[in-house]
Amino acid sequence: MPKNLPASDNLREVLAYNIRVARVTRGWSQEDLALECELDRTYVSAVERARWNVSLSNIERFALALGLEPWTLLKPPF
C-alpha cells in the first residue's frame, strides 16, 4: 500500500495512488494488472509512479480491469 496520500491537485499522483491501492487490494502484481489491461508491465509501473500522462482510453482499461468506474480513479482519496 502507498504510504503517502497524493496531492489532491495532481491528477497523475491521484491516478497512480488509486490504481496501486486497487491493485494491491486485489492481491495483484503489476504484471497481473498489465495482463488484465493488455498493457506492458513497464507501462503499469510508470503509471503507478506518476511518470507518464495516461490517455482516457488507458484509464478506462485500468478501471475495467479493476472493476471500477473510470472516474473513481481520478477522485482524490480523502
The first five atom37 places (N, CA, C, CB, O) and aatype in JSON, in Angstrom:
{
  "aatype": [12, 14, 11, 2, 10, 14, 0, 15, 3, 2, 10, 1, 6, 19, 10, 0, 18, 2, 9, 1, 19, 0, 1, 19, 16, 1, 7, 17, 15, 5, 6, 3, 10, 0, 10, 6, 4, 6, 10, 3, 1, 16, 18, 19, 15, 0, 19, 6, 1, 0, 1, 17, 2, 19, 15, 10, 15, 2, 9, 6, 1, 13, 0, 10, 0, 10, 7, 10, 6, 14, 17, 16, 10, 10, 11, 14, 14, 13],
  "atom_mask": [
    [1, 1, 1, 1, 1],
    [1, 1, 1, 1, 1],
    [1, 1, 1, 1, 1],
    [1, 1, 1, 1, 1],
    [1, 1, 1, 1, 1],
    [1, 1, 1, 1, 1],
    [1, 1, 1, 1, 1],
    [1, 1, 1, 1, 1],
    [1, 1, 1, 1, 1],
    [1, 1, 1, 1, 1],
    [1, 1, 1, 1, 1],
    [1, 1, 1, 1, 1],
    [1, 1, 1, 1, 1],
    [1, 1, 1, 1, 1],
    [1, 1, 1, 1, 1],
    [1, 1, 1, 1, 1],
    [1, 1, 1, 1, 1],
    [1, 1, 1, 1, 1],
    [1, 1, 1, 1, 1],
    [1, 1, 1, 1, 1],
    [1, 1, 1, 1, 1],
    [1, 1, 1, 1, 1],
    [1, 1, 1, 1, 1],
    [1, 1, 1, 1, 1],
    [1, 1, 1, 1, 1],
    [1, 1, 1, 1, 1],
    [1, 1, 1, 0, 1],
    [1, 1, 1, 1, 1],
    [1, 1, 1, 1, 1],
    [1, 1, 1, 1, 1],
    [1, 1, 1, 1, 1],
    [1, 1, 1, 1, 1],
    [1, 1, 1, 1, 1],
    [1, 1, 1, 1, 1],
    [1, 1, 1, 1, 1],
    [1, 1, 1, 1, 1],
    [1, 1, 1, 1, 1],
    [1, 1, 1, 1, 1],
    [1, 1, 1, 1, 1],
    [1, 1, 1, 1, 1],
    [1, 1, 1, 1, 1],
    [1, 1, 1, 1, 1],
    [1, 1, 1, 1, 1],
    [1, 1, 1, 1, 1],
    [1, 1, 1, 1, 1],
    [1, 1, 1, 1, 1],
    [1, 1, 1, 1, 1],
    [1, 1, 1, 1, 1],
    [1, 1, 1, 1, 1],
    [1, 1, 1, 1, 1],
    [1, 1, 1, 1, 1],
    [1, 1, 1, 1, 1],
    [1, 1, 1, 1, 1],
    [1, 1, 1, 1, 1],
    [1, 1, 1, 1, 1],
    [1, 1, 1, 1, 1],
    [1, 1, 1, 1, 1],
    [1, 1, 1, 1, 1],
    [1, 1, 1, 1, 1],
    [1, 1, 1, 1, 1],
    [1, 1, 1, 1, 1],
    [1, 1, 1, 1, 1],
    [1, 1, 1, 1, 1],
    [1, 1, 1, 1, 1],
    [1, 1, 1, 1, 1],
    [1, 1, 1, 1, 1],
    [1, 1, 1, 0, 1],
    [1, 1, 1, 1, 1],
    [1, 1, 1, 1, 1],
    [1, 1, 1, 1, 1],
    [1, 1, 1, 1, 1],
    [1, 1, 1, 1, 1],
    [1, 1, 1, 1, 1],
    [1, 1, 1, 1, 1],
    [1, 1, 1, 1, 1],
    [1, 1, 1, 1, 1],
    [1, 1, 1, 1, 1],
    [1, 1, 1, 1, 1]
  ],
  "atom_positions": [
    [[0.83, -1.19, 0.0], [0.0, 0.0, 0.0], [0.88, 1.25, 0.0], [-0.95, 0.0, 1.22], [1.92, 1.28, 0.65]],
    [[0.46, 2.28, -0.72], [1.22, 3.53, -0.7], [1.22, 4.13, 0.71], [0.62, 4.55, -1.71], [0.23, 4.04, 1.44]],
    [[2.34, 4.72, 1.08], [2.47, 5.27, 2.43], [1.91, 6.68, 2.54], [3.91, 5.27, 2.85], [1.36, 7.06, 3.57]],
    [[2.05, 7.46, 1.47], [1.62, 8.86, 1.5], [0.44, 9.09, 0.57], [2.78, 9.77, 1.11], [0.36, 8.51, -0.51]],
    [[-0.45, 9.96, 1.01], [-1.56, 10.34, 0.14], [-1.04, 11.29, -0.94], [-2.71, 11.02, 0.96], [-0.11, 12.06, -0.7]],
    [[-1.63, 11.23, -2.12], [-1.2, 12.13, -3.19], [-1.72, 13.54, -2.97], [-1.67, 11.6, -4.56], [-2.69, 13.75, -2.23]],
    [[-1.08, 14.51, -3.6], [-1.59, 15.87, -3.59], [-2.9, 15.88, -4.37], [-0.55, 16.88, -4.22], [-2.97, 15.37, -5.49]],
    [[-3.94, 16.45, -3.78], [-5.26, 16.4, -4.42], [-5.33, 17.17, -5.73], [-6.3, 16.94, -3.48], [-6.23, 16.94, -6.53]],
    [[-4.39, 18.08, -5.96], [-4.4, 18.86, -7.2], [-3.48, 18.29, -8.28], [-3.99, 20.28, -6.89], [-3.27, 18.92, -9.31]],
    [[-2.92, 17.09, -8.04], [-2.05, 16.45, -9.01], [-2.73, 15.16, -9.49], [-0.62, 16.15, -8.39], [-2.63, 14.11, -8.84]],
    [[-3.42, 15.26, -10.62], [-4.2, 14.11, -11.11], [-3.35, 12.89, -11.43], [-4.98, 14.51, -12.33], [-3.81, 11.76, -11.26]],
    [[-2.12, 13.09, -11.89], [-1.27, 11.93, -12.15], [-0.96, 11.18, -10.86], [0.04, 12.36, -12.82], [-0.98, 9.95, -10.84]],
    [[-0.69, 11.91, -9.78], [-0.44, 11.27, -8.49], [-1.69, 10.6, -7.94], [0.08, 12.29, -7.48], [-1.62, 9.5, -7.38]],
    [[-2.84, 11.24, -8.1], [-4.1, 10.66, -7.65], [-4.39, 9.37, -8.41], [-5.27, 11.66, -7.84], [-4.74, 8.35, -7.81]],
    [[-4.24, 9.41, -9.73], [-4.46, 8.22, -10.55], [-3.5, 7.11, -10.15], [-4.28, 8.56, -12.05], [-3.92, 5.97, -9.98]],
    [[-2.23, 7.43, -9.99], [-1.23, 6.44, -9.6], [-1.59, 5.8, -8.27], [0.16, 7.08, -9.52], [-1.53, 4.58, -8.13]],
    [[-1.95, 6.61, -7.3], [-2.32, 6.13, -5.97], [-3.53, 5.2, -6.05], [-2.61, 7.31, -5.02], [-3.51, 4.1, -5.49]],
    [[-4.57, 5.64, -6.73], [-5.81, 4.86, -6.79], [-5.62, 3.53, -7.53], [-6.9, 5.66, -7.48], [-6.19, 2.51, -7.13]],
    [[-4.83, 3.54, -8.59], [-4.57, 2.29, -9.3], [-3.8, 1.33, -8.4], [-3.79, 2.55, -10.61], [-4.12, 0.15, -8.32]],
    [[-2.78, 1.84, -7.74], [-1.97, 0.96, -6.89], [-2.79, 0.39, -5.73], [-0.75, 1.73, -6.34], [-2.69, -0.8, -5.43]],
    [[-3.59, 1.23, -5.08], [-4.42, 0.74, -3.97], [-5.37, -0.35, -4.46], [-5.23, 1.9, -3.33], [-5.51, -1.4, -3.82]],
    [[-6.03, -0.11, -5.59], [-6.98, -1.09, -6.13], [-6.27, -2.38, -6.51], [-7.72, -0.52, -7.35], [-6.78, -3.47, -6.26]],
    [[-5.09, -2.27, -7.1], [-4.33, -3.45, -7.5], [-3.88, -4.26, -6.28], [-3.11, -3.04, -8.33], [-4.06, -5.48, -6.24]],
    [[-3.31, -3.6, -5.3], [-2.81, -4.28, -4.1], [-3.97, -4.9, -3.32], [-2.02, -3.31, -3.21], [-3.84, -6.0, -2.78]],
    [[-5.1, -4.2, -3.25], [-6.28, -4.72, -2.57], [-6.73, -6.04, -3.17], [-7.42, -3.7, -2.62], [-7.2, -6.93, -2.46]],
    [[-6.58, -6.17, -4.48], [-6.96, -7.42, -5.17], [-5.87, -8.49, -5.09], [-7.27, -7.13, -6.62], [-6.07, -9.62, -5.54]],
    [[-4.73, -8.13, -4.53], [-3.64, -9.09, -4.43], [-2.91, -9.31, -5.74], [0.0, 0.0, 0.0], [-2.25, -10.34, -5.93]],
    [[-3.02, -8.35, -6.65], [-2.41, -8.48, -7.97], [-1.02, -7.86, -7.99], [-3.29, -7.82, -9.03], [-0.76, -6.87, -7.3]],
    [[-0.14, -8.44, -8.77], [1.14, -7.81, -9.07], [0.92, -6.82, -10.22], [2.24, -8.89, -9.45], [-0.15, -6.79, -10.83]],
    [[1.93, -6.01, -10.49], [1.83, -5.13, -11.65], [1.71, -5.94, -12.93], [3.06, -4.19, -11.73], [1.03, -5.53, -13.87]],
    [[2.36, -7.07, -12.96], [2.26, -7.93, -14.14], [0.85, -8.47, -14.32], [3.25, -9.1, -14.04], [0.34, -8.53, -15.44]],
    [[0.2, -8.86, -13.2], [-1.19, -9.32, -13.28], [-2.09, -8.23, -13.86], [-1.7, -9.73, -11.88], [-2.91, -8.5, -14.75]],
    [[-1.93, -7.01, -13.36], [-2.75, -5.9, -13.85], [-2.45, -5.64, -15.33], [-2.5, -4.63, -13.03], [-3.37, -5.42, -16.12]],
    [[-1.19, -5.66, -15.68], [-0.82, -5.44, -17.08], [-1.47, -6.47, -18.0], [0.7, -5.5, -17.25], [-1.97, -6.12, -19.07]],
    [[-1.48, -7.72, -17.59], [-2.13, -8.77, -18.38], [-3.62, -8.52, -18.51], [-1.88, -10.15, -17.75], [-4.19, -8.69, -19.59]],
    [[-4.26, -8.13, -17.42], [-5.71, -7.85, -17.45], [-6.03, -6.67, -18.37], [-6.23, -7.56, -16.04], [-7.06, -6.66, -19.05]],
    [[-5.15, -5.68, -18.39], [-5.36, -4.47, -19.2], [-4.83, -4.6, -20.62], [-4.71, -3.29, -18.53], [-5.09, -3.75, -21.46]],
    [[-4.08, -5.67, -20.87], [-3.39, -5.84, -22.14], [-2.43, -4.67, -22.4], [-4.4, -5.96, -23.29], [-2.38, -4.11, -23.5]],
    [[-1.66, -4.32, -21.35], [-0.64, -3.28, -21.42], [0.68, -3.88, -20.94], [-1.04, -2.03, -20.56], [0.7, -4.95, -20.33]],
    [[1.75, -3.21, -21.23], [3.07, -3.68, -20.8], [3.27, -3.41, -19.3], [4.19, -2.99, -21.62], [2.8, -2.39, -18.78]],
    [[3.96, -4.32, -18.61], [4.19, -4.16, -17.18], [5.0, -2.9, -16.88], [4.91, -5.38, -16.63], [4.77, -2.24, -15.86]],
    [[5.94, -2.56, -17.75], [6.74, -1.36, -17.51], [5.87, -0.1, -17.61], [7.9, -1.27, -18.5], [6.14, 0.9, -16.93]],
    [[4.84, -0.14, -18.44], [3.9, 0.98, -18.54], [3.11, 1.09, -17.24], [2.94, 0.79, -19.75], [2.95, 2.19, -16.71]],
    [[2.61, -0.03, -16.73], [1.86, -0.02, -15.47], [2.74, 0.54, -14.36], [1.36, -1.46, -15.11], [2.28, 1.35, -13.56]],
    [[3.98, 0.12, -14.32], [4.92, 0.62, -13.31], [5.1, 2.13, -13.42], [6.28, -0.08, -13.46], [5.06, 2.84, -12.42]],
    [[5.29, 2.62, -14.63], [5.47, 4.06, -14.84], [4.22, 4.84, -14.44], [5.82, 4.35, -16.31], [4.33, 5.92, -13.86]],
    [[3.05, 4.31, -14.75], [1.8, 4.98, -14.37], [1.68, 5.02, -12.84], [0.58, 4.24, -14.99], [1.31, 6.05, -12.29]],
    [[1.99, 3.92, -12.17], [1.89, 3.87, -10.71], [2.92, 4.78, -10.03], [2.08, 2.45, -10.22], [2.76, 5.13, -8.86]],
    [[3.96, 5.16, -10.74], [4.94, 6.1, -10.2], [4.67, 7.52, -10.68], [6.35, 5.67, -10.6], [5.48, 8.42, -10.45]],
    [[3.52, 7.74, -11.34], [3.09, 9.05, -11.85], [4.13, 9.65, -12.8], [2.84, 10.01, -10.68], [4.34, 10.86, -12.8]],
    [[4.75, 8.81, -13.6], [5.79, 9.27, -14.53], [5.22, 9.67, -15.89], [6.83, 8.18, -14.72], [5.83, 10.48, -16.59]],
    [[4.09, 9.11, -16.28], [3.55, 9.37, -17.61], [2.13, 9.92, -17.52], [3.56, 8.09, -18.45], [1.38, 9.61, -16.6]],
    [[1.8, 10.74, -18.51], [0.41, 11.11, -18.7], [-0.3, 9.89, -19.29], [0.27, 12.38, -19.64], [0.28, 9.16, -20.1]],
    [[-1.53, 9.68, -18.89], [-2.27, 8.49, -19.31], [-3.46, 8.92, -20.15], [-2.73, 7.65, -18.07], [-4.18, 9.85, -19.78]],
    [[-3.67, 8.25, -21.27], [-4.81, 8.57, -22.13], [-6.12, 8.14, -21.45], [-4.67, 7.88, -23.51], [-6.12, 7.29, -20.56]],
    [[-7.2, 8.74, -21.89], [-8.51, 8.35, -21.36], [-8.82, 6.89, -21.64], [-9.6, 9.24, -21.95], [-9.42, 6.21, -20.82]],
    [[-8.41, 6.41, -22.8], [-8.7, 5.02, -23.12], [-7.93, 4.08, -22.19], [-8.34, 4.72, -24.59], [-8.44, 3.01, -21.85]],
    [[-6.73, 4.44, -21.78], [-6.0, 3.59, -20.84], [-6.54, 3.7, -19.42], [-4.52, 3.94, -20.87], [-6.49, 2.73, -18.67]],
    [[-7.03, 4.87, -19.04], [-7.71, 4.99, -17.75], [-8.92, 4.05, -17.74], [-8.15, 6.47, -17.47], [-9.18, 3.38, -16.74]],
    [[-9.64, 4.01, -18.84], [-10.78, 3.11, -18.95], [-10.33, 1.65, -18.87], [-11.54, 3.36, -20.27], [-10.99, 0.84, -18.22]],
    [[-9.23, 1.3, -19.51], [-8.71, -0.07, -19.44], [-8.38, -0.47, -18.01], [-7.46, -0.22, -20.32], [-8.74, -1.56, -17.56]],
    [[-7.69, 0.43, -17.28], [-7.37, 0.16, -15.88], [-8.65, -0.04, -15.07], [-6.53, 1.3, -15.29], [-8.76, -0.99, -14.3]],
    [[-9.6, 0.86, -15.24], [-10.83, 0.79, -14.47], [-11.59, -0.5, -14.74], [-11.72, 1.99, -14.79], [-12.03, -1.17, -13.81]],
    [[-11.75, -0.86, -16.0], [-12.47, -2.09, -16.34], [-11.78, -3.31, -15.75], [-12.6, -2.23, -17.86], [-12.44, -4.2, -15.22]],
    [[-10.46, -3.36, -15.85], [-9.71, -4.49, -15.31], [-9.87, -4.58, -13.79], [-8.22, -4.38, -15.68], [-9.91, -5.68, -13.23]],
    [[-9.97, -3.43, -13.14], [-10.08, -3.39, -11.68], [-11.53, -3.43, -11.19], [-9.4, -2.15, -11.15], [-11.77, -3.45, -9.99]],
    [[-12.49, -3.44, -12.12], [-13.9, -3.48, -11.75], [-14.4, -2.18, -11.15], [0.0, 0.0, 0.0], [-15.24, -2.19, -10.26]],
    [[-13.87, -1.07, -11.64], [-14.23, 0.25, -11.12], [-14.78, 1.14, -12.23], [-13.0, 0.92, -10.46], [-14.59, 0.87, -13.41]],
    [[-15.46, 2.19, -11.83], [-15.87, 3.23, -12.78], [-14.63, 4.08, -13.06], [-17.07, 4.11, -12.22], [-13.9, 4.41, -12.13]],
    [[-14.38, 4.45, -14.31], [-13.17, 5.21, -14.63], [-13.0, 6.49, -13.81], [-13.19, 5.56, -16.08], [-11.88, 6.81, -13.41]],
    [[-14.07, 7.21, -13.56], [-13.96, 8.47, -12.82], [-13.42, 8.27, -11.41], [-15.31, 9.16, -12.76], [-12.81, 9.17, -10.85]],
    [[-13.63, 7.1, -10.83], [-13.17, 6.88, -9.45], [-11.65, 6.85, -9.36], [-13.74, 5.57, -8.9], [-11.09, 7.11, -8.29]],
    [[-10.98, 6.55, -10.47], [-9.52, 6.55, -10.44], [-8.94, 7.96, -10.39], [-8.99, 5.82, -11.66], [-7.76, 8.14, -10.08]],
    [[-9.75, 8.95, -10.7], [-9.29, 10.35, -10.68], [-9.78, 11.12, -9.46], [-9.73, 11.06, -11.94], [-9.51, 12.31, -9.32]],
    [[-10.5, 10.45, -8.59], [-11.05, 11.11, -7.39], [-10.02, 11.06, -6.26], [-12.38, 10.45, -6.95], [-9.57, 9.97, -5.89]],
    [[-9.65, 12.21, -5.71], [-8.72, 12.19, -4.57], [-9.25, 11.31, -3.44], [-8.48, 13.62, -4.06], [-10.44, 11.32, -3.15]],
    [[-8.36, 10.56, -2.79], [-8.78, 9.58, -1.79], [-9.1, 10.13, -0.4], [-7.75, 8.57, -1.67], [-8.97, 9.41, 0.58]],
    [[-9.5, 11.41, -0.31], [-9.82, 11.96, 1.01], [-11.03, 12.83, 0.96], [-8.67, 12.75, 1.57], [-11.44, 13.37, 1.99]]
  ]
}
